[in-house]
Amino acid sequence: MRRQLRFTHEADAQLRTLRGNLARKGLQKQVLKALALLELDTRHPGLHTHEYQSIVGPQGERIWEAYAQNDTASAYRIFFRYGPDETLDGKRIAILTILSITPHP
């Protein structure tokens, strides 16, 4: 199911910082590709999507982690949650909220 991406202020700032760093052009490309895959299919095998057990959303939502990189020191991860979905002209719009785009600790 195709979803629309919504970014928190934190995730938006992280993406803008990444885009502004010309020295990290390869990383930028990998993150943008992972975001595109998330938009199309959150279960794409290359994303290695799984529930992130250590964090829960403010209303108890489950938080998910997807790989933007793999087998790299401090590999970048994208943390997200499903929803909140929206309605436009009586049609449901599936939303994926991007919470953070950050290197793996």
C-alpha positions in Angstrom: 0.0 0.0 0.0 1.4 3.4 -1.0 1.6 5.8 1.9 2.3 9.5 2.1 5.3 10.5 4.2 5.0 13.2 6.9 8.1 14.4 8.8 8.3 15.6 12.4 10.3 18.8 12.9 13.2 16.7 14.1 13.2 14.4 11.0 12.8 17.4 8.6 15.7 19.2 10.2 17.9 16.0 10.0 17.0 15.6 6.3 17.7 19.3 5.5 21.1 19.0 7.3 21.9 15.9 5.3 20.9 17.5 2.0 23.0 20.6 2.8 26.2 18.5 3.3 27.8 18.0 -0.1 30.5 15.8 1.3 27.8 13.2 2.3 26.2 13.0 -1.2 26.3 9.2 -1.1 24.6 9.0 2.3 21.9 11.5 1.1 21.2 9.2 -1.9 20.9 6.1 0.3 18.5 7.9 2.7 16.3 9.3 -0.1 16.1 5.8 -1.6 15.1 4.3 1.7 12.4 6.9 2.1 11.1 6.2 -1.4 11.0 2.5 -0.6 9.1 3.2 2.7 6.6 5.2 0.8 5.9 2.3 -1.6 6.3 -0.8 0.6 7.3 -0.7 4.3 8.1 -4.4 4.0 10.6 -4.1 1.2 13.4 -6.6 2.1 16.2 -4.1 1.6 14.8 -1.9 4.5 15.0 -4.7 7.1 12.0 -3.1 8.8 11.3 -4.2 12.3 9.6 -2.9 15.4 11.9 -0.9 17.7 11.2 -2.2 21.2 13.1 0.4 23.2 10.8 3.4 22.3 7.0 3.9 22.4 5.2 6.8 20.8 3.5 9.5 23.0 0.1 7.8 22.8 1.6 4.3 23.0 2.1 3.8 19.3 4.5 1.2 18.1 7.8 2.7 16.6 9.5 1.0 13.6 13.0 1.1 12.3 14.1 0.8 8.7 17.7 0.6 7.4 19.0 3.4 5.1 22.4 1.7 5.3 23.7 -1.7 6.3 27.2 -3.1 7.1 28.5 0.4 7.7 29.9 2.0 10.9 27.2 4.2 12.4 24.8 3.1 9.7 21.8 5.4 9.2 18.4 4.4 10.3 14.9 5.8 9.8 12.5 5.6 12.7 8.8 5.9 11.9 5.2 5.1 13.0 2.1 4.4 11.0 -0.5 7.2 10.9 -2.2 9.3 11.8 -4.2 8.6 8.6 -6.1 11.5 7.0 -9.3 11.7 5.1 -9.8 13.8 1.9 -13.1 13.9 0.0 -14.2 10.8 1.9 -11.1 8.8 0.9 -8.6 7.6 3.5 -5.0 8.7 3.0 -2.5 6.3 4.6 0.2 8.3 6.4 3.7 7.3 7.6 5.2 9.7 10.1 9.0 9.9 9.9 10.2 10.5 13.4 14.0 10.5 13.0 16.8 10.0 10.5 19.9 9.2 12.4 23.0 7.1 12.7 22.6 3.8 14.6 24.0 4.2 18.1 
